[in-house]
Every structure is written in C-alpha cells, then in structure tokens.
Amino acid sequence: MSWLLNLYETYESNLDQVGQIKKKYNGQEYTLLPISHTTQTAHIEVSITEDGEFHSATILDKSDANTLIPCTEDSANRAGSKIAPYPLHDKLSYVAGDFVAYGGAIKKEEPFSYYISQLKEWAESSNATAKVKSIYCYLKKRKLISDLVTAGILHVDANGKLIDTWDKKAESFLGEKPSIFSAVTGSQESAFVRFNVVSSDKILIKVWKDKEMYESFIKFYQDYLSDEDYCYVTGQVMPSTDKHANKIRNAGDKAKLISSNDTSGFTFRGRFNKADEVAKISYDVSQKAHNALKWLINKQGKMVDQRVFLVWGNDAEDIPDTVEDSYDIYSLNEIGTEKREITSYTNDEFAIKLAKAIDGYKNNLTTKADVNILILDSATTGRLAVLYYRNIQKDLYLNRLKNWHSSCVWEHRYRKDENNEFVKFFGAPSTRDIAFAAYGPNANEKVVKGLMERMLPCIVDGRNIPFDIVRSARERASNPVSMERWEWEKTLSIACALINKQEGYKVPLDKDNNDRDYLFGRLLAIADVLERSALDIKETRATNAIRYMNSFSKHPERTWNTIQASLQPYQARLGTKATYLSKLIDEVASKFTVEEFNNKPLSGKYLLGFYSQRHELYQKKNKSESVDQAIDTGEENLV
C-alpha cells in the first residue's frame, strides 16, 4: 500500500495543479484530474445559451478532443450494454432525447432517461451552478440531434434517420464526405458530445475547463458515495470504494491496478470470499492516488512497449530519473545548463559539474522528502501490475545516482543539442541506449524494456552490471564492419562505459598501464590511425585494423601479425610521416612479456585501450595543427 500512500501524498502536495492544463512536447494536453473526474475524447462541441437554447455546434479537431469530464463510480467503469451515464458530457445515445426518433439503436432501456434523471438531480441540488442548469434546461427538450442536423453537424438519409456508415450509398446521397465521418470511428451514433455555455454578453464559457464546475460536481457527488469504512492506506474511516480507475497510461488504457469484479470463483481463490476481505480503500484515496499517477506518467514517465518507468518525489515531482544519461542530468537542472559540453577529461571537472547538478535537486526537496521508483506493465488488456517499487530516502537516492554517473562513465558524441548538432558529453549512457548498444537499434521493445528493468538495481543499489549485458555490448563493439560508422562509435563509447564501471579506468591514455589486454587495444588503435593517415581524405572504407577487429579480440597474436603486415604499404606511402607511429607501435609492443603475447581472447579492457589511444592520437595539437601535421613533425606528445 506504500505506493498508493505516496501517490496520495503527492496529490495533496500539488493541489494547486489540479485542473491546470499542461502540454507535452508533442502538443498533447494533460492535467492533474480533480477527484470524480476522468477524460474522454470528444467529437462534437455544443454551445448552449444561458436561457437553455441551442446556440451553435462544431466538430472537434483531434488536437482539441481530449476533454475533462465529471464521472461517477459506475460510469467510470461501464462496459458493454451496462447503462451508466456520465453526469454531463456523454455519447449521443445518452445525451440526445431524440436519439430513438432518428433511428438510434438501443438494446433494452433508453439510456437518455437515466442520463437526464441523474443530470436533473445535480441541476436541482444546492451545489448546482447556473451552467449546469442551462445545459439541463436545453437537453430535457429532447431535440439535440434535430438541432445538430439543422446545423449541418449530423446527417440523415432520405428517411430522416442518421446515416450509419459512410459508403457509396451515402456518398451518392450527400456527395462530399462530411467531417463527422472523419472525426468518429464508426457511425455517427458513437459521437461523444461535450457542452459549453454562451453568456448573455456572448462570451463562450468552456464548461469542461471551469474550476467552479469541478467543485460543484465533487460536492454534489459526496452524498452518493458508499458507506464509511476503514481505509487500509491512510488508517482513517472514510467512504470506501471497490471500483477503481483505469486509463492510467493513456486515454485508451483499460487495464486497472486494483480490480475485484470477478465473483465467479477466480479472483478470491483460497482465502477470501469477498473483495473487501482483501483490502478496503477509501474513494478519496483511490481517486487522488490514481489521478496523481496519471499526471506523473504524462508529465515525466518514460514508456517502452507500454511498460512505464517513473521516478518522482512526494513533495517535488521533478526528480532526475534512473533511465536518463548524464547529458540529461546536466540539462534538467539550471546549474547544469551553464555549460553542457564537458571540455576537460579530468574526473575533477566532471565530478564538480555532476555534483552541482544533483545538489540542485537536493535543495529543491525538503529534508524528509522521499523518492519513489515505480515500474508498471500489463500482461493482459485488463490488468496492470506493479513490477518494481522502491521508496528511498532522497539523499541516499541522489548519492547513488551521483555514484552511477561518476563510475559508469566514458566520452560520448551521439547526443544532439537544441540546434540539432552533435555534442560531446562525458558520463553515463541512458539505460535505453545501453539496450541498443547490447542488442542493436532494431532490438524488440520487449527486450529493451526488460534490460531497462534489469539495470535499475545497478543504479539504485550499486550492484554489478549483469555480465551478459556487458558481453553483448563488448562483442557488438568488436564487430564494427556490421554497422554504420556512427552506430559503431556510439556502441563503442557505451561499451567502454559499461566496462569502465567494473575496471575504473579513465578516458585519458594511461601510458603506465601494462595490462596485456589494454596494450593490445593500444596497438590496434595505432594501426588504425596509421592506415587512416595514409588514405585519401575522401576514402571512407574501413581500415584493416577495423576490419579485423572482431578476429583480433578472439585471436590477438595471430591477427596482429596480419594487421602489421598489411601496414607496410601505408608506412611506405607516408614515408617519414609514419616514423612516430611506427616507433609508438614498437614502444607499446615492448611492454609485453613473452608469455603475455599470445592468442588468449581479449577482455573488454582492450576496448578501453583502443579508445584512449585513438582519442589521444586524434586530438589536435592546437586550433591549426591536425594529427597529420603532428605526425609529420614526429613530435612525441600529440595532445
């Protein structure tokens, strides 16, 4: 129950955000829902005058269709043929009193009678607003479809009945396809209608965005809640519920986190006879916790193949996420955005920038604040499960996050800035990028989300990265000819970061490191740079060192003989320009003992040696002198 309690507390900490409509990066709107409210996709917007007369109607664009509507426990959970009207906005079959007159099909009872009876109770209650009364006054006249047909919103056939589907017969009758058939999926009968009110001075009042309307229905509905009972979440006696929210991940999501609607012998197998013997949750807690969860997912959740990865704080929802890379950590905090690109390769400068970015979050949280980590996924369309939940003290969480971004580090060049230009950053890759490095960019989303979940304990608890993940990334990085250059460079830097998490090396070349695998990696890098220096600048083919890299990682001594032999034509072409690199090969090779220079397969440390040596050789000596110029002068230190 702790995740429900923390979501409930998050809602209570953000009451000022209730009803505030925000937009995501893709333009989609979302809000922290008031209790007793949900969202629906509306197709038709009808405006009513204060006197209860039809004013106008429009067909809604999909970008403006998401609508906040009041709901009851029954209407929020209605399915199939069950009649359970929403209190105000609803489908034509509910809100139109002349639905049957225009050929609308109903199975048993007329939904409108239930709808208008429920609306009448609200409109005549002490909590009703003038807007509710105006809408009720109009709808009880039973002429909504008639007015919509007159306004050209809905369309009827020669018999005066609503056209069911757009086909050749309808096309021959109407000609051009009306907008309503593009707006709805299926027939006109399935259209969802929302209402607005036009004031006496011609001002359009959007009822579904009106805070007064939210509060009016909440107060009205309090009298209809279930009897009070003990709430297992808060420990208080409050009106309880056994019907809980869906639409958690998106507007079309039918899966529920809490459900007990099966009484046929499958839900309460073994120990329980009734749902409330398992747990009792108050209506207020259920509504607020689920609404907070929906809001957080829309606001900052990461979703992969419908699996939700969410990190939030009880009193400050913005928290650096476990799935983000170091570049995101810099960017999300104002202190970290002063200079996104790390120009130095010293651990000190990186540590200072990372500490400033994370400490900025510490300052935004109260001393007692906790951090919550939640993973959700569904095995079926109706059931949503909590796969992982962790509530951790904020200082501990941020310190472990800092440790992860300070240890699983390497230089990366695959991110782009706001100008769509590649930037260099030094730090940890995101868990999603680790998945692509290990399994390729076309990896199945199920594989990706599985890896992202497996990486969580490595970040939050400091556990070792699973060996199979490191091995897969290392093997892909050792096979550059199977990828495009940009993909290989990205895979290589991520693989180096994963290996470095275990080895604790640094990006700058360690010339005193005589580890066998590290030295073999240095040799491969020098051979690559030497051959590349001899090729024409327009030549894009892979060097022999790169082509033989996979074989080199498995049989280094044998493959090195082949690579070194292939270097001779390029050494001859470069002439004296090859002197420095040739001497460097001899220098590195001399560090081997006779026993170490063998065909034993290389560990991931050879990639660290390869990257660091190549990085040093390709560093420009200054703004005007390239590596070729440095090689030409035979200078010993190219950096």
N, C-alpha and C positions, 0 to 999 in steps of 0.2 A: 504493500500500500504506500510505500515511501515515495514512489514516483508520482502517484496521484496527489499526495500531500504537497510535494514540491511544486507541481504544476498549479495546484490550487493557490499556494502562496505566491507564485509568480503572477497569477491573475490579480490577486489582491494588491500586489506591489505596482501594478500597471493599470489601475482603474482609470487613470487619465487618458489612456489609449483606447478605451472601449468606444467603438463606433467610429474611430478615426480611420478614414480610408487611406491606405498607402498603395503605392505602385511598385511592382517588382521590376527588375531590369528589362523584362520583356513586355512591360506595359500592363500586365495583369494586375487587377486590384485585389487587395485583401484587407482584412480588418480584424481586430480583436472583438469577437462577437459578444454582444450582450447576452445574458442568460435568456433562455426561452426564445432564442432566435437561431436561424440557420441561413444557408444561402441556396439559391436556386438560379438556374439560367432562364431568364425571361425572354419572351419573343415579341410581345406586344405591350406597349405602354399606353394606358388610357388615362386621360386627364378629365377630372370631374370639377364642376364649379362648386362654390360654397353652398349653393342652393340645391345641390343634388341633381344637376343636369349634365348631360354629356357635353363635353367641350371639344375634344379632339383625340386623335389616336395616331400612333406611329409604330412602325416595325423597327425593332431594335437591331443595331449593329452588334455583331458578336463581341466586339471590344467593350461594349457598354451593357452587356446582357447579365452579368453577374449581379444578383440582387439580394440584399439582406432582408429577410422576411421573418415575422413572428411565427412561432410554431408551438404546438402542444406536444406532449409526450407521444400521443398516438400518431399525429400527423408526421412527426419526425421519423417514425418507424413504420409508416404504412407501406404495404406491399400487396401486389396482386389486386384482387377485387375488393379488398377491405376499404370501407368508406371512412375516411378520417381527414376532414378538410383542414387546410391551413387557415388560420384566423382571418387573413386579409387577402393576400395575393395567392392565386392558385391557377390551376388549369381551367380551360373553358368549361369543361363538364361540371365543375364546381361553382364557378362564379357567374355563369350565364343562366338566368332563369328561363330563357327561351331556347335552351340547348336542344331539347327534345323536339320542339316545333320545327327546328331547322335540320332535322334528320339525325341528330346526335344519338349514338347508340349507348344505352345503359343496360346493365345486366339484370339488376333486380330493382333496388330502390333508387330514387333520384338523388344524386349527390348534392344538388343545389339546396334541397330542403334542409339538409344537415348543416351546410355551409351558412345559409342565411340565418338559421336559428342561432348558431354559435356567434355570428357577427352581431346579431341583434342584442345578445346578452352583453357583449362588450360595449356596443354603441349606447346602450341604455344604462350602463353602470356608472357609478360615481367617478370612475377613473377614466372615462372616455374623453377624447379630445374632439374638437369641432371637426377635424379632418375625418375621423372615423365615422362620425355621424353623417357627414356629407356623402361619403362613399356608400354607407349603408342605405341612405335615403335614395340614392340612384339605383343600386343593384336590386332593391326589393321591387322595383318596377318591372323587372324581368324583360328587359329589352336590349341587353348588351350586344348580342350578336346582330340584331337588327341595326343598331347604330354602327357597328363595325362594318357591316355590309354596305350601308349607305356611305360610309367614309372611305370605301374602297380598300379596306384592310383585309377583310374576308371576302370570299367569293362563292357564289351559289350556282347551281346548274339550272337548266330550263325548268325544273320542277320546284325551284326555290329551296333546294336542300344544299347543305355545304358539300362542296366538291371533295371527294375523299382523297384522291391522289392525282398528281399531275401526269396525265397520259395523253395519247393522241386525241382521244375524245375531248378532253378538257382543252387541249390546245386548239382544236378546231372550233370550240365554242368561245374561248376567250382570246385566242391569238397569242400575244406575248405572255411569257410566263410571269405571273405576279410574284412580288418579293416574298410573300408569306411562305411560298413553297420552297424557297431557298433558305429561309430562316429556320423552319422547323424540320425535324427529322420525322418523316411520315406524313400523316394527314393534318389538316387544319385543326382538327379536334384536339390534337395533342399540344396546341399552343399554350404557353404559360403566360398569364396576364398579370402585370403589376400596375398599381394605381398611383396617380398623383392628384393634387388638388390645385385649382387655379383660384387665387384670391380675388376679391372684388375689384382690386386695383390691377388686375391682370398679371400678377406675379405667380410664377409656377413654383409650387412648394413640392419638392421631391419627398414624398411621404416615407420612402424606404431609406432615406438618409437623415430623417428627422429624429433627433435625440428625444424630443418630447413624446414621440410615438413609441420609442423603445420603452421608456419609463412607464407610459400608460399601460402597455400590454403586460409588462412584468408585474405591476401592481395588481392588475385585473386577474392575472392567472394564478397569483399566490393562493387564492381561495379554492382553487381546483386541484391543488397538489394532494398527494397521498397523505395518509396519517403519519404522524411523527414516530420516529423510531431511532434507535441508537446508530450513529454513523461510525463505521469502523475506521474511517480516515481521520476525522477530527476528534472523535470521542465525545461529540455533543449529540443531544437529542434534537433531531431536525426532520422535516418532511422527507421521506425516503422515496427511492425510485428503483424499479427493476428494468427500466428502459433507458438505454444509454446511446450516445451519439455515434453516428457513422460519418462519412465524408471527412475523414481525418487527414488523409494525404492530398486529396483533391476533391472537387465537387462531384465527381463520378464514383468515388470510392465507397463501396457498400460494406467493406469489412469493418467489424467492430472489435474493440479491445476487450469489452466486457459484454457478455451476452448469456442469457439463460432462457431462451424462448422455446427450447425443445423439451417437452414433457412426456415424450413417448418412450422414455427409458434409456436414452443415450447420454444425456447431459449429466444426470445425477446418479451415475452408476456406482454402486457400492456403499457409500457412506451417507448420502443425503437423499431426502425425499422431496424437498422444496428448495428453490433457488436461494431464498433468504436465510437458509441454514448455512450457506457457504460464507456469505458476507452481505452486509447491508451498507449501502452507500447513500448519502443524502442527495436529493435532487440538486441542491445548490452546489455541492462539491463536484458532482458528476458534470454538471453544465460548465462550471468555471474551469475545471481541470481539462476537459476535452477542448473547450474553446481556446484555452491558453496553448495547448498542444498544437492545434490547427494553426494558430497565429505564428508560433515559433517555427513550425515547419515551413510555412510560406515565407517567413522573414529571413531565416538563416539556415534552414535544414538543407542537407545535401542528400540527393536521391539518386540511387543507382538501381535500375531494374526494379523499381517500386520499393526497394529497401531504403529506409530513412536513417540517416546518421545525423544526430542532433546533439549539440552541446550548448548549454545555457546556464546562467546564474540566476538564483532566486530573486535577487533584487536588482540585477542589471543583466538583461538578457544577452547583450553582446559580449561574447567570450571567444578568445582565439580557439579555433577548432582543431581537433586531432587530425583531421584529413587534409589540412592546409599545408602548403610548403612555406619555407622561410620568407620567400618574397611576399606572400600574403600577410605574414605576421608583421613585416615591416610596413606594408601598405595600409593595413587596417587601423593602426594606431598613429595619431598625429605626430608623436615624437619620432616614429619610424619613417615618416614620409619626407623628412627633410632631405634625405639623400638615399634613394632606393638602391643605387648601384654601389656595391662594395668594391672599392678600387684597390684596397690593400689585401694581401693574402695572409696577413698576420692574424692569429687567433685572437689577439687582444682587441683589435678594432672590431672584428666580428662580434666578439662577446659583449663589448660595450654597447653596440647598436642593438643587439638582440635583448640585452638586459633592459635597456631603455624602453624598448617596445613593449616587453612583457610587464615591466614595472608600471607602465602606464595603465594597464588593466588592473593591476593590484590597487592602484589609487582610486579607481572607479568603483571598487567594491567595498562594502562595509567589512569590518573585522570578522563578523560572524557569517559572512556570506559563504554559501556552498556552491560547488559546480556540479552540474548533473550531466551525465553522458548516457544517451539513450539510443538504442538501435531497434527499429521496428520493421517487421516484414510479415507478409501473409502467405500461407500455404494454399488457401482457397480464397474465393471471392468474398466470403462472408466472415472470415475470422482473421484478426490481426494479432500478432504475438509480439511480446517484448523479448527480443533475442539477447539483449545485453542492457543492463542498467547499473550505473555506478554513481553514487553520491560521494563526493570527495571534497575535503576542505580546500578552499581556494588557493591558499599559499602552497599547499602540497601539490595541487594540480599544476599551477603555473611554474613551480620549480621543476617538476618532472617534464613539463613541456619545454622549458628552457634547456634542460639536460638533453632532451631528444634533439633539439635544433642546434645544440652545441657539439654533439658527438656523431650523429649520422649526417656528416657534412662533406660537401665537395663543391667544386666550382661548376655552375650550370649556366648554359647560354640559350635555353629553349623557351624562356618566357618572353612575352611582349609587353611593352608599356602602353600608355594611353594613346601614343602616336603610332601604334602598331609596328614598332621597331623592336628588334631583339635586344634584350638587356642581359647583362651578366649579373648573377647573384651568387652568393656563397652561403650555403646552408643545406637544410634537409629537403628532399623532394616530397611532394604530396603522396598520400597512400594510393591514390588513383594512378598517378604517374609511375609509382613502383609496380603496380599491377601490369601496366602496359610495357614496362621495361622487362618484366619477368615473363610475360605471356604474349607480348606483341600488341600492336594497336588495334587489331581486329579480334581481340580476346572476347569471348562471350561475357555478357554483362553479369551472368550468374557467377562466373569465375572471378570477375573483378570485385563484385561486392563481397564475395567470400574472402578474398585476400584482404580487403579493407577492414573487415571484421577481425581477421587474424592478427592484423598489425596493431590493433588497439592495446592489448596488454604490453606490447613492446614500448609504446609511448607512455601509457598511463602508469604501468607498473615497473618499467625498466627491464623487462625480460629480453632475452636474446631474440633476434630476428630468426624465424624458422629457417632451418638450413636449406630446405627445398626452394624457398623464395630467392635466397642469395645465390644458390647454384644456378637456378634458371636465368637470373639476370646476368650472372657471370658468363654462362655459355652463350647467351644471345650477344653479349658484348664482344665475345671472342669470335664471332662469325659475321664480320662487317659486310661481306660480299652479299649477304642475304637481304640487306636493307639499303634504303637510300641513305646518302651521307648524313643528312640532318637527323634521321631516325637513329642511326648508329651513334652519332655524337651524343644524343640525348640518352640513349641506353647506356653508353659508356660512362657518362658522368653519374647517372643514378646507380649503376652497379658499383662504381667506386665509392659512392656514399654509403651503400649498404656494407661493403667490405670494410670500409674505414670505421664503421660503427664497432666492428669487432677488433680491428687492428690498432686504431688510434693514431694513424699517420696524418701528415699534413700535405696540403697541395704543393707547397714549395719543394723542390727536389732535395732529397736528403742524400748528399754525397757520401756520408759516412755509413749509410745503411748497406751492409754487406750480405743481407739476406739473399739467398740464391734466387728465389722467385722474383724479388724486386729487381735484381741485377739483370735477369733475363728480359724483364719488361723494359728496362732502360735500353738494352741492346736493340730490341725491336723498334723502339721509338727513334733511335738514331738512324737505323737503316731506312725507316720510313721518311724521315726528314731529308736524308742524303739523296735518296732517289727522287723525291718530290722536287728538290732544288735543281736537279738536272733536267727535269721535264719542262716543256714549254708551258707558259702560264695558261694557255687555252686548253691544255691537256687535262682531262678530267678522270682518266682511268685510274683504278686503284693501283697502288704500288705493290711490289712483290711482298713487302712486309705485311701489308694489309690482306692481300690475297691468301697468304699462307698463315694468317693469324690463328685460325682455328686449329690447324695442324700443329702449329708452334706451341699452343697451350697444352697439347697432349704429348708431343714428342719434341721437346725444345732443342736438344743437342742435334738430332738428325735434321730437323727443319732449319736450324740456324746455319748449318753447312750449306744448304740450298740457297738460303736468302743471301748469305755472304758472297757466295759465288756469283749470284745474279747482280751484285752491286758493282762488280769490276767495270762493266761498260760505262756506268754512270760516274764512277770515280775518274775514269779516263776522260770522259766528256767534260767534267768540272775542272780537271787539272789541279792547279794549286788551291782552287776554292774548296776542294774536298779534304785538304790537309787537316784542318781542325777536326772535322767529324771522323775522319779515319783514325786520328790519334785518340779521339774520345772513345771509339769502339775498342781500341787496344787497352785504354785505361780501365774501362769497365770490365772487359774480359779478364784482365789481370787480377781482379779482385776475387775471382772464383778459385776455390781449391780444386784440385784434380778430381776428387771424389764427387764434388757438387755438380760438375759439368757433365750431366747425364740426361737420360730420356725420361726421368720421372715426371709425370704430369704436373703442371704448374697450378698453384693455388691462386685465389683471386688477388693476391698481393702483386702478381706480375702486372695486373691492370693498373694498380697504383703507381708502380714504377714507370710503366709505359706513359701514362697520362702526365705525370710530373716531369719526366724527361722531355717529352714533346712540348709541354707547356713552356718549359724554360727555353728551349731552342726557338720557339716561335714568338717569344716575347721580343718586342722591338727594343733595340738599344736606346733609341730616343725617337722623337717625332719624325725624323727624316731618314733614319737608318734602319733598314729592314734586316731580317735574319740573313738574307743573301749577302748583304753588304758586310755584316759582321763576320760571316764565314769567310768572305773574301779577304778580310784583314787578318784572319787567323787569330782573332782575339780569344782568350781563354774563357772570359766571362761574358756571355751574350746578354745577360739581363741588365 
